[in-house]
């Protein structure tokens, strides 16, 4: 996970000073490399100790470790740009994401997740826009296994979630886990399994379980390859159901 992704992951825990530093680095990450800590802190309008606390929130022991990671990440970005077209960069990012996903989606992990899903009487799946496609794929693949999964379009999500009970499961595909779709299910008594790229989704208290897949940019929603991972995840999961 690159340092910008780490910032995004911990953003909900940031103090006001942390948010100022976060925004400054997000807008110009190069300054982490070429500015001294005192200069960066001054330009952000915070103290040096505040900058040190910020990087420790991200899991770094020293600011120098954070700077080294940013420098490495910038070098990778520059190399991708030098390679040529955006489509080359796309495949490079996808390859990295597949490697990271392989570490998460182990046979043991998928088997345990499948057991969790199988414990529910009725299974529904949904998602917004491109994220509805893996819900439909899940329904189709499960049909081949003679298992009933209902892919629910967003227009009917509120109605469906209202009559679910605690023996029912809704598998929700949402890259960002934003509040728009989460509000539709906040009053359900059914269980919610969230497949996302955001470790801090909205309405987290309503989620019974989540699977956080990797993503390639600091903003999960801007990561064009995330929906591809949803389809791959579905294909793998169905093999264990």
Backbone as CSV, one residue per row, in Angstrom:
resi,resn,N_x,N_y,N_z,CA_x,CA_y,CA_z,C_x,C_y,C_z
1,UNK,0.845,-1.193,0.000,0.000,0.000,0.000,0.880,1.242,0.000
2,UNK,0.637,2.143,-0.964,1.492,3.319,-1.047,1.111,4.354,0.011
3,UNK,1.995,5.352,0.270,1.741,6.311,1.356,0.474,7.136,1.173
4,UNK,0.073,7.418,-0.072,-1.155,8.170,-0.282,-2.380,7.329,0.080
5,UNK,-2.309,6.042,-0.180,-3.386,5.150,0.234,-3.464,5.066,1.760
6,UNK,-2.311,5.051,2.411,-2.288,5.031,3.876,-2.949,6.283,4.443
7,UNK,-2.672,7.428,3.818,-3.311,8.666,4.274,-4.820,8.563,4.158
8,UNK,-5.286,8.043,3.032,-6.727,7.913,2.818,-7.342,6.947,3.824
9,UNK,-6.646,5.869,4.110,-7.150,4.858,5.020,-7.324,5.414,6.434
10,UNK,-6.412,6.315,6.848,-6.443,6.842,8.217,-7.143,8.199,8.318
11,UNK,-7.713,8.672,7.212,-8.250,10.033,7.189,-9.314,10.274,8.254
12,UNK,-10.138,9.262,8.528,-11.202,9.451,9.512,-10.655,9.678,10.925
13,UNK,-9.380,9.338,11.147,-8.763,9.519,12.471,-7.966,10.815,12.569
14,UNK,-7.915,11.588,11.492,-7.067,12.780,11.463,-7.608,13.907,12.350
15,UNK,-6.670,14.620,12.978,-6.986,15.846,13.686,-7.084,16.985,12.669
16,UNK,-7.533,18.182,13.066,-7.561,19.310,12.129,-6.188,19.587,11.509
17,UNK,-5.113,19.503,12.313,-3.763,19.693,11.767,-3.412,18.600,10.760
18,UNK,-3.803,17.364,11.080,-3.536,16.249,10.173,-4.214,16.474,8.823
19,UNK,-5.432,16.991,8.861,-6.178,17.218,7.618,-5.510,18.288,6.759
20,UNK,-4.921,19.303,7.410,-4.199,20.346,6.672,-2.978,19.744,5.972
21,UNK,-2.225,18.910,6.707,-1.036,18.258,6.141,-1.443,17.305,5.021
22,UNK,-2.496,16.535,5.279,-3.011,15.584,4.286,-3.342,16.279,2.976
23,UNK,-4.068,17.395,3.058,-4.486,18.107,1.852,-3.285,18.670,1.096
24,UNK,-2.314,19.203,1.841,-1.117,19.776,1.212,-0.318,18.705,0.475
25,UNK,-0.168,17.537,1.089,0.593,16.454,0.455,-0.176,15.876,-0.734
26,UNK,-1.485,15.768,-0.575,-2.307,15.242,-1.660,-2.191,16.114,-2.909
27,UNK,-2.161,17.434,-2.709,-2.080,18.366,-3.838,-0.691,18.399,-4.461
28,UNK,0.338,18.170,-3.653,1.707,18.212,-4.176,2.606,17.264,-3.392
29,UNK,2.552,15.962,-3.671,3.359,15.002,-2.913,4.867,15.188,-3.104
30,UNK,5.283,15.810,-4.220,6.718,16.003,-4.465,7.393,16.816,-3.370
31,UNK,6.641,17.709,-2.723,7.254,18.577,-1.719,7.766,17.796,-0.509
32,UNK,7.220,16.598,-0.296,7.702,15.765,0.804,9.170,15.414,0.596
33,UNK,9.560,15.273,-0.676,10.920,14.863,-1.011,11.893,16.031,-0.973
34,UNK,11.488,17.169,-1.558,12.458,18.254,-1.709,12.429,19.310,-0.602
35,UNK,11.439,19.277,0.275,11.387,20.235,1.377,11.893,19.600,2.668
36,UNK,12.520,20.416,3.500,12.895,19.946,4.830,11.627,19.816,5.667
37,UNK,11.730,19.092,6.775,10.548,18.931,7.635,10.092,20.273,8.186
38,UNK,11.038,21.116,8.554,10.670,22.422,9.099,9.982,23.287,8.050
39,UNK,10.471,23.216,6.793,9.869,24.012,5.728,8.465,23.501,5.384
40,UNK,8.309,22.185,5.326,7.001,21.622,5.016,6.000,21.960,6.112
41,UNK,6.448,21.824,7.377,5.560,22.154,8.492,5.169,23.630,8.440
42,UNK,6.146,24.495,8.151,5.875,25.932,8.074,4.893,26.249,6.953
43,UNK,5.096,25.627,5.784,4.213,25.877,4.648,2.798,25.361,4.897
44,UNK,2.689,24.331,5.735,1.365,23.803,6.079,0.713,24.583,7.222
45,UNK,1.509,25.422,7.888,0.989,26.197,9.010,0.847,25.387,10.280
46,UNK,1.693,24.337,10.417,1.667,23.510,11.623,3.082,23.422,12.186
47,UNK,3.211,22.839,13.360,4.528,22.671,13.978,5.194,21.392,13.490
48,UNK,6.515,21.303,13.698,7.227,20.073,13.342,6.722,18.866,14.138
49,UNK,6.466,19.032,15.458,5.903,17.888,16.190,4.569,17.410,15.602
50,UNK,3.770,18.351,15.093,2.488,17.974,14.481,2.730,17.120,13.238
51,UNK,3.772,17.473,12.476,4.122,16.702,11.279,4.616,15.301,11.663
52,UNK,5.388,15.241,12.741,5.874,13.942,13.225,4.721,13.061,13.694
53,UNK,3.759,13.674,14.397,2.592,12.909,14.861,1.769,12.398,13.674
54,UNK,1.711,13.211,12.628,0.958,12.824,11.430,1.508,11.535,10.824
55,UNK,2.833,11.470,10.629,3.409,10.275,9.997,3.322,9.066,10.930
56,UNK,3.354,9.295,12.232,3.205,8.178,13.168,1.779,7.622,13.132
57,UNK,0.800,8.507,12.869,-0.580,8.053,12.703,-0.698,7.097,11.529
58,UNK,0.155,7.305,10.522,0.148,6.449,9.337,0.891,5.133,9.549
59,UNK,1.586,5.023,10.695,2.307,3.793,11.006,3.811,3.873,10.825
60,UNK,4.333,5.088,10.540,5.781,5.250,10.365,6.422,5.632,11.699
61,UNK,7.613,5.108,11.936,8.346,5.474,13.152,8.993,6.852,13.023
62,UNK,9.445,7.172,11.797,10.140,8.443,11.578,9.629,9.101,10.306
63,UNK,9.762,10.417,10.256,9.372,11.150,9.057,10.216,10.705,7.865
64,UNK,11.481,10.376,8.117,12.375,9.956,7.032,11.862,8.686,6.343
65,UNK,11.212,7.800,7.114,10.652,6.587,6.519,9.485,6.930,5.597
66,UNK,8.666,7.882,6.046,7.549,8.341,5.219,8.070,8.986,3.939
67,UNK,9.100,9.824,4.063,9.682,10.490,2.892,10.235,9.457,1.904
68,UNK,10.885,8.419,2.418,11.457,7.382,1.547,10.358,6.661,0.775
69,UNK,9.231,6.380,1.441,8.118,5.709,0.767,7.488,6.596,-0.305
70,UNK,7.356,7.887,0.008,6.803,8.827,-0.968,7.733,8.924,-2.173
71,UNK,9.038,8.986,-1.909,10.029,9.080,-2.981,9.956,7.849,-3.897
72,UNK,9.833,6.667,-3.287,9.725,5.432,-4.068,8.457,5.420,-4.899
73,UNK,7.346,5.840,-4.294,6.068,5.864,-4.999,6.113,6.839,-6.181
74,UNK,6.722,8.009,-5.971,6.836,8.987,-7.051,7.689,8.443,-8.194
75,UNK,8.735,7.709,-7.844,9.603,7.124,-8.870,8.835,6.103,-9.708
76,UNK,7.979,5.310,-9.047,7.166,4.325,-9.766,6.196,5.028,-10.705
77,UNK,5.587,6.128,-10.216,4.661,6.887,-11.062,5.373,7.452,-12.284
78,UNK,6.579,7.972,-12.067,7.354,8.542,-13.173,7.723,7.463,-14.188
79,UNK,8.053,6.270,-13.682,8.418,5.168,-14.576,7.222,4.749,-15.426
80,UNK,6.038,4.713,-14.810,4.839,4.349,-15.548,4.543,5.371,-16.639
81,UNK,4.738,6.634,-16.318,4.514,7.686,-17.308,5.499,7.557,-18.462
82,UNK,6.760,7.252,-18.120,7.793,7.120,-19.145,7.551,5.917,-20.053
83,UNK,6.824,4.922,-19.534,6.559,3.730,-20.323,5.631,4.009,-21.497
84,UNK,4.907,5.095,-21.401,4.068,5.433,-22.556,2.617,5.602,-22.226
85,UNK,1.767,4.822,-22.851,0.330,5.067,-22.852,-0.314,4.767,-21.507
86,UNK,-1.522,5.349,-21.337,-2.287,5.109,-20.128,-2.682,3.638,-20.007
87,UNK,-2.905,3.002,-21.160,-3.350,1.624,-21.103,-2.248,0.708,-20.588
88,UNK,-0.976,1.085,-20.832,0.143,0.330,-20.258,0.156,0.487,-18.746
89,UNK,-0.057,1.724,-18.287,-0.121,1.979,-16.858,-1.274,1.252,-16.202
90,UNK,-2.388,1.144,-16.916,-3.558,0.440,-16.387,-3.218,-1.013,-16.082
91,UNK,-2.573,-1.679,-17.034,-2.221,-3.083,-16.824,-1.192,-3.235,-15.705
92,UNK,-0.298,-2.264,-15.599,0.699,-2.314,-14.533,0.012,-2.210,-13.171
93,UNK,-0.942,-1.274,-13.043,-1.674,-1.118,-11.784,-2.501,-2.357,-11.478
94,UNK,-3.117,-2.907,-12.515,-3.927,-4.107,-12.305,-3.064,-5.272,-11.828
95,UNK,-1.874,-5.391,-12.403,-0.961,-6.461,-11.989,-0.599,-6.298,-10.506
96,UNK,-0.312,-5.070,-10.094,0.016,-4.825,-8.689,-1.169,-5.165,-7.783
97,UNK,-2.373,-4.777,-8.218,-3.560,-5.045,-7.419,-3.841,-6.540,-7.314
98,UNK,-3.610,-7.251,-8.395,-3.810,-8.697,-8.350,-2.846,-9.359,-7.374
99,UNK,-1.623,-8.859,-7.349,-0.640,-9.404,-6.402,-1.090,-9.156,-4.965
100,UNK,-1.565,-7.939,-4.694,-2.036,-7.609,-3.343,-3.293,-8.393,-2.986
101,UNK,-4.168,-8.595,-3.973,-5.403,-9.340,-3.734,-5.113,-10.804,-3.427
102,UNK,-4.105,-11.354,-4.089,-3.742,-12.754,-3.868,-3.328,-12.995,-2.417
103,UNK,-2.687,-11.996,-1.816,-2.277,-12.125,-0.415,-3.481,-12.131,0.512
104,UNK,-4.535,-11.407,0.127,-5.749,-11.336,0.955,-6.667,-12.525,0.726
105,UNK,-6.935,-12.837,-0.535,-7.944,-13.840,-0.883,-7.335,-15.240,-0.934
106,UNK,-6.873,-15.684,0.195,-6.296,-17.015,0.309,-7.418,-18.056,0.340
107,UNK,-7.125,-19.314,0.037,-8.151,-20.369,0.117,-8.826,-20.417,1.491
108,UNK,-8.046,-20.283,2.556,-8.613,-20.338,3.904,-9.576,-19.176,4.136
109,UNK,-9.194,-17.989,3.665,-10.037,-16.796,3.836,-11.346,-16.966,3.070
110,UNK,-11.267,-17.413,1.817,-12.454,-17.575,0.983,-13.351,-18.693,1.499
111,UNK,-12.750,-19.737,2.010,-13.534,-20.853,2.553,-14.325,-20.402,3.777
112,UNK,-13.680,-19.642,4.635,-14.358,-19.155,5.841,-15.458,-18.153,5.477
113,UNK,-15.207,-17.321,4.467,-16.201,-16.349,4.005,-17.395,-17.073,3.377
114,UNK,-17.126,-18.118,2.617,-18.201,-18.901,2.008,-19.075,-19.555,3.076
115,UNK,-18.454,-20.028,4.138,-19.210,-20.645,5.230,-20.126,-19.612,5.880
116,UNK,-19.610,-18.395,6.051,-20.410,-17.311,6.614,-21.630,-17.035,5.732
117,UNK,-21.426,-16.966,4.416,-22.521,-16.686,3.484,-23.541,-17.824,3.506
118,UNK,-23.067,-19.056,3.544,-23.950,-20.219,3.514,-24.826,-20.346,4.754
119,UNK,-24.483,-19.652,5.807,-25.270,-19.712,7.045,-26.557,-18.903,6.964
120,UNK,-26.789,-18.197,5.857,-27.967,-17.344,5.721,-28.997,-17.981,4.798
121,UNK,-30.264,-17.787,5.165,-31.353,-18.425,4.422,-31.534,-17.817,3.036
122,UNK,-31.553,-16.507,2.967,-31.769,-15.806,1.696,-30.607,-14.857,1.436
123,UNK,-30.143,-14.835,0.197,-28.978,-14.016,-0.147,-29.354,-13.048,-1.267
124,UNK,-29.037,-11.778,-1.052,-29.262,-10.732,-2.039,-27.928,-10.068,-2.348
125,UNK,-27.848,-9.435,-3.503,-26.616,-8.732,-3.886,-26.992,-7.453,-4.610
126,UNK,-26.213,-6.402,-4.387,-26.518,-5.120,-5.015,-25.268,-4.263,-5.133
127,UNK,-25.414,-3.137,-5.825,-24.324,-2.178,-6.004,-24.795,-1.056,-6.916
128,UNK,-24.115,0.070,-6.845,-24.465,1.212,-7.682,-23.656,1.210,-8.973
129,UNK,-24.296,1.614,-10.079,-23.613,1.820,-11.363,-22.765,0.595,-11.725
130,UNK,-21.443,0.811,-11.939,-20.579,-0.302,-12.335,-20.508,-1.386,-11.267
131,UNK,-20.745,-1.016,-10.033,-20.670,-1.987,-8.939,-21.888,-2.911,-8.887
132,UNK,-22.915,-2.644,-9.719,-24.053,-3.567,-9.794,-23.708,-4.776,-10.651
133,UNK,-22.730,-4.617,-11.543,-22.343,-5.720,-12.436,-21.874,-6.947,-11.657
134,UNK,-20.982,-6.817,-10.651,-20.592,-8.019,-9.906,-21.755,-8.654,-9.154
135,UNK,-22.755,-7.852,-8.761,-23.941,-8.411,-8.108,-24.704,-9.300,-9.089
136,UNK,-24.830,-8.840,-10.329,-25.488,-9.638,-11.361,-24.673,-10.885,-11.705
137,UNK,-23.365,-10.713,-11.773,-22.488,-11.853,-12.053,-22.624,-12.910,-10.960
138,UNK,-22.700,-12.463,-9.716,-22.851,-13.380,-8.587,-24.144,-14.176,-8.719
139,UNK,-25.234,-13.499,-9.094,-26.517,-14.186,-9.288,-26.415,-15.251,-10.380
140,UNK,-25.790,-14.896,-11.499,-25.675,-15.814,-12.638,-24.836,-17.044,-12.284
141,UNK,-23.681,-16.805,-11.665,-22.788,-17.919,-11.337,-23.388,-18.842,-10.277
142,UNK,-24.112,-18.264,-9.336,-24.744,-19.088,-8.302,-25.908,-19.891,-8.875
143,UNK,-26.561,-19.354,-9.892,-27.644,-20.076,-10.562,-27.104,-21.365,-11.176
144,UNK,-25.879,-21.285,-11.690,-25.261,-22.481,-12.272,-24.992,-23.536,-11.210
145,UNK,-24.885,-23.099,-9.959,-24.685,-24.037,-8.855,-26.011,-24.404,-8.192
146,UNK,-27.115,-23.987,-8.853,-28.460,-24.256,-8.356,-28.694,-23.638,-6.984
147,UNK,-28.107,-22.453,-6.804,-28.319,-21.663,-5.592,-28.984,-20.348,-5.972
148,UNK,-29.936,-19.904,-5.185,-30.665,-18.685,-5.501,-30.030,-17.471,-4.829
149,UNK,-29.587,-16.547,-5.647,-29.121,-15.242,-5.191,-29.872,-14.208,-6.018
150,UNK,-30.433,-13.208,-5.384,-31.196,-12.195,-6.096,-30.393,-10.902,-6.190
151,UNK,-30.091,-10.486,-7.415,-29.429,-9.201,-7.632,-30.498,-8.113,-7.593
152,UNK,-30.353,-7.171,-6.669,-31.381,-6.150,-6.437,-30.889,-4.794,-6.941
153,UNK,-31.609,-4.221,-7.897,-31.256,-2.897,-8.404,-31.486,-1.849,-7.334
154,UNK,-30.791,-0.723,-7.444,-30.851,0.309,-6.417,-32.264,0.819,-6.173
155,UNK,-33.103,0.873,-7.218,-34.473,1.383,-7.077,-35.308,0.530,-6.129
156,UNK,-34.955,-0.738,-5.982,-35.725,-1.653,-5.139,-34.986,-2.016,-3.850
157,UNK,-33.843,-1.382,-3.619,-33.017,-1.754,-2.477,-33.685,-1.429,-1.154
158,UNK,-34.305,-0.256,-1.065,-34.967,0.133,0.176,-36.082,-0.838,0.545
159,UNK,-36.888,-1.217,-0.436,-37.988,-2.154,-0.204,-37.475,-3.528,0.202
160,UNK,-36.434,-3.994,-0.507,-35.874,-5.322,-0.200,-35.282,-5.359,1.199
161,UNK,-34.498,-4.327,1.532,-33.846,-4.316,2.845,-34.857,-4.221,3.975
162,UNK,-36.025,-3.641,3.688,-37.042,-3.470,4.732,-37.647,-4.800,5.169
163,UNK,-37.789,-5.765,4.237,-38.402,-7.042,4.637,-37.379,-8.131,4.927
164,UNK,-36.092,-7.821,4.867,-35.080,-8.787,5.274,-35.095,-8.971,6.788
165,UNK,-34.801,-10.188,7.238,-34.640,-10.400,8.683,-33.224,-10.865,8.968
166,UNK,-32.942,-11.223,10.214,-31.557,-11.509,10.592,-31.034,-12.836,10.050
167,UNK,-31.885,-13.594,9.341,-31.418,-14.801,8.655,-31.053,-14.531,7.203
168,UNK,-31.273,-13.282,6.762,-31.000,-12.896,5.384,-29.696,-12.116,5.291
169,UNK,-29.071,-12.201,4.119,-27.791,-11.518,3.906,-27.857,-10.691,2.631
170,UNK,-27.418,-9.435,2.730,-27.276,-8.565,1.564,-25.789,-8.340,1.313
171,UNK,-25.313,-8.768,0.144,-23.918,-8.539,-0.226,-23.881,-7.250,-1.035
172,UNK,-23.237,-6.258,-0.484,-23.228,-4.912,-1.070,-21.863,-4.609,-1.674
173,UNK,-21.830,-4.375,-2.984,-20.603,-4.008,-3.671,-20.554,-2.483,-3.791
174,UNK,-19.582,-1.867,-3.159,-19.444,-0.412,-3.218,-17.972,-0.052,-3.057
175,UNK,-17.375,0.490,-4.115,-15.950,0.827,-4.073,-15.656,1.777,-2.922
176,UNK,-16.443,2.837,-2.807,-16.160,3.858,-1.803,-16.936,3.662,-0.506
177,UNK,-17.989,2.796,-0.503,-18.795,2.615,0.703,-19.438,3.903,1.142
178,UNK,-19.845,4.733,0.177,-20.359,6.065,0.504,-21.779,5.997,1.061
179,UNK,-22.214,7.120,1.625,-23.479,7.156,2.350,-24.680,7.033,1.431
180,UNK,-24.544,7.389,0.151,-25.683,7.371,-0.761,-26.388,6.026,-0.783
181,UNK,-25.623,4.972,-0.936,-26.242,3.639,-0.975,-26.423,3.077,0.426
182,UNK,-25.574,3.473,1.368,-25.673,2.938,2.718,-26.960,3.385,3.400
183,UNK,-27.459,4.571,3.048,-28.684,5.075,3.661,-29.895,4.211,3.311
184,UNK,-29.836,3.543,2.163,-30.966,2.710,1.736,-31.123,1.455,2.582
185,UNK,-30.063,1.078,3.289,-30.120,-0.182,4.041,-29.963,0.024,5.544
186,UNK,-29.976,1.284,5.995,-29.644,1.530,7.397,-30.717,1.040,8.379
187,UNK,-31.937,0.779,7.911,-32.997,0.326,8.817,-33.275,-1.172,8.711
188,UNK,-32.497,-1.879,7.916,-32.739,-3.314,7.756,-32.312,-4.097,8.999
189,UNK,-32.993,-5.210,9.218,-32.575,-6.117,10.300,-31.757,-7.274,9.742
190,UNK,-31.603,-7.309,8.409,-30.783,-8.332,7.785,-29.305,-8.046,7.971
191,UNK,-28.480,-9.015,7.653,-27.036,-8.857,7.762,-26.485,-8.231,6.471
192,UNK,-25.438,-7.414,6.629,-24.814,-6.744,5.490,-23.355,-7.185,5.371
193,UNK,-23.007,-7.721,4.199,-21.616,-8.028,3.871,-21.176,-6.996,2.829
194,UNK,-20.251,-6.131,3.197,-19.793,-5.060,2.302,-18.497,-5.465,1.611
195,UNK,-18.505,-5.415,0.280,-17.295,-5.618,-0.508,-16.880,-4.245,-1.002
196,UNK,-15.736,-3.755,-0.574,-15.381,-2.359,-0.808,-13.878,-2.197,-0.990
197,UNK,-13.477,-0.940,-1.247,-12.061,-0.599,-1.260,-11.779,0.454,-0.198
198,UNK,-12.781,0.740,0.618,-12.656,1.773,1.650,-12.691,1.136,3.035
199,UNK,-11.598,1.201,3.795,-11.589,0.594,5.132,-12.434,1.363,6.146
200,UNK,-12.900,2.571,5.768,-13.725,3.379,6.674,-15.011,3.813,5.973
201,UNK,-15.907,2.876,5.674,-17.126,3.228,4.939,-18.131,3.968,5.807
202,UNK,-19.135,4.568,5.149,-20.221,5.214,5.879,-21.097,4.142,6.528
203,UNK,-21.795,4.532,7.602,-22.736,3.629,8.290,-22.086,2.301,8.671
204,UNK,-20.853,2.379,9.143,-20.101,1.162,9.471,-20.803,0.325,10.539
205,UNK,-21.612,0.968,11.381,-22.285,0.239,12.459,-23.340,-0.731,11.926
206,UNK,-23.790,-0.542,10.684,-24.792,-1.429,10.105,-24.165,-2.634,9.397
207,UNK,-22.856,-2.615,9.227,-22.182,-3.662,8.461,-21.796,-4.812,9.386
208,UNK,-22.243,-6.001,9.047,-21.926,-7.174,9.861,-20.512,-7.665,9.567
209,UNK,-20.118,-7.535,8.296,-18.789,-7.995,7.890,-18.384,-7.262,6.620
210,UNK,-17.081,-7.073,6.421,-16.627,-6.397,5.206,-15.379,-7.075,4.647
211,UNK,-15.215,-6.928,3.333,-14.017,-7.367,2.624,-13.442,-6.125,1.969
212,UNK,-12.230,-5.736,2.366,-11.603,-4.525,1.834,-10.555,-4.922,0.804
213,UNK,-10.878,-4.702,-0.456,-9.966,-5.033,-1.543,-9.003,-3.873,-1.788
214,UNK,-7.829,-4.147,-2.334,-6.859,-3.072,-2.602,-7.309,-2.179,-3.751
215,UNK,-6.725,-0.995,-3.832,-7.028,-0.068,-4.923,-5.765,0.682,-5.281
216,UNK,-5.773,1.389,-6.425,-4.522,1.905,-6.983,-4.292,3.397,-6.796
217,UNK,-5.307,4.153,-6.361,-5.125,5.591,-6.161,-5.495,5.937,-4.738
218,UNK,-5.209,7.182,-4.342,-5.536,7.589,-2.976,-7.044,7.690,-2.778
219,UNK,-7.792,7.825,-3.872,-9.244,7.888,-3.804,-9.810,6.603,-4.401
220,UNK,-10.409,5.711,-3.587,-10.905,4.447,-4.122,-11.861,4.623,-5.292
221,UNK,-12.716,5.643,-5.220,-13.726,5.840,-6.258,-13.098,6.184,-7.601
222,UNK,-11.882,6.760,-7.582,-11.202,7.137,-8.825,-10.367,5.998,-9.399
223,UNK,-10.372,4.872,-8.711,-9.574,3.733,-9.162,-10.369,2.918,-10.169
224,UNK,-10.065,3.083,-11.455,-10.870,2.466,-12.506,-10.784,0.954,-12.512
225,UNK,-9.772,0.379,-11.898,-9.626,-1.076,-11.920,-10.342,-1.760,-10.759
226,UNK,-10.883,-0.993,-9.810,-11.555,-1.608,-8.666,-12.727,-2.492,-9.055
227,UNK,-13.619,-2.065,-9.975,-14.718,-2.961,-10.371,-14.225,-4.265,-11.000
228,UNK,-13.080,-4.234,-11.653,-12.512,-5.458,-12.215,-12.205,-6.441,-11.089
229,UNK,-11.683,-5.935,-9.990,-11.376,-6.797,-8.851,-12.642,-7.394,-8.252
230,UNK,-13.751,-6.640,-8.288,-15.017,-7.175,-7.794,-15.400,-8.436,-8.563
231,UNK,-15.281,-8.377,-9.892,-15.628,-9.539,-10.714,-14.711,-10.720,-10.408
232,UNK,-13.422,-10.435,-10.258,-12.464,-11.502,-9.932,-12.796,-12.110,-8.573
233,UNK,-13.119,-11.249,-7.620,-13.487,-11.714,-6.282,-14.703,-12.643,-6.349
234,UNK,-15.718,-12.250,-7.121,-16.931,-13.056,-7.255,-16.608,-14.420,-7.863
235,UNK,-15.825,-14.421,-8.923,-15.437,-15.672,-9.578,-14.754,-16.614,-8.594
236,UNK,-13.847,-16.072,-7.782,-13.129,-16.910,-6.818,-14.056,-17.402,-5.711
237,UNK,-14.879,-16.493,-5.199,-15.756,-16.836,-4.077,-16.724,-17.943,-4.439
238,UNK,-17.311,-17.871,-5.621,-18.313,-18.859,-6.037,-17.735,-20.264,-6.049
239,UNK,-16.436,-20.381,-6.299,-15.809,-21.704,-6.298,-15.860,-22.366,-4.918
240,UNK,-16.037,-21.556,-3.876,-16.064,-22.095,-2.505,-17.471,-22.218,-1.951
241,UNK,-18.468,-21.821,-2.728,-19.855,-21.861,-2.260,-20.567,-23.107,-2.771
